[in-house]
Structure formats: structure tokens, C-alpha cells
């Protein structure tokens, strides 16, 4: 298995005036963080080492120096 090659922040764009959609997306994201879904998906698909997002970001920062 390969080491992760990058750390990337993600964003979702929502058209101005679509306040209901933005609120729905934010609620979903909050739920994913609260119930552990985000961490599970991150570990499965992004960070196969299982060390978590913070470790990946720290590793990227060290590599950039």
C-alpha cells in the first residue's frame, strides 16, 4: 500500500441565495464529524496508515520544509 501523497482541504460551493441547501450541507458535515463517519471515511479512503488527518497534515508540513 502506498503512503498518502498529499493533504488537501476540501470545500463545497453553494450558489448565493441557496441558504436551505447550505444549512443542510453544514448539518450533514457536523453529523459526520460528531458520529465518527468522517474519521472512518478519511482512514479508509485517504489515510491508509490509520494515523488520522492531523498526522497527514503534519507530515506534509515536514516534507515542505
N, C-alpha and C positions, 0 to 999 in steps of 0.2 A: 504494500500500500504506500502511496506517495505521501509526502508531507504536504500540508496545505501550502499553496504558493502565494497567497495574498490574504489580506484582511480588508474588507470593504464595508463601509457604512451603506445602508440601503435607505431608499426613500420611495414614497408613493405620492405621485402628483394627483391633485384633485382640482377640477375646474372651479374657479371662483363662483360663489353662489350655491355650491352643492354642499351646504352645511350639514344636511342629514347624512349624506354619504361620508363626509369627513368624520362626523361623530361616530358612525357605525364602524368605520375602519379603525379609529382610535380605540373604541371599546374592544374590538377583536384583538388588537395588539396588546392592550392591557390584560385581557384574559389569557392570552398566550404566555405572557411573562408570568402572570400570577399562578397559573396551574402547571407550569413546567414544560408546556408544549414547545416553547421557543428553544429552551436548552436542549430538549430531546432532538428536535429537528436540526439544530446547529451541530450537535455532536454527530448525528447520523450522516448528514449531507455535506457539511463544511469542514468540521474539525474531527477527523477520524482518530486523532490522538486521545480524545476524551478530556483534554485539559481545559477546554472552555474558551469562550470568546476573549476574555481578558488576557489569557496566556498567548493566544494567537496575536493579539494587538501588541503585546509586549515584545514578542519575537520579531514582529515586523519592524518595530521601532529600533530594536538592536541591530537588525540587518541593515537598516537605512543609515546607521551611523558610520 
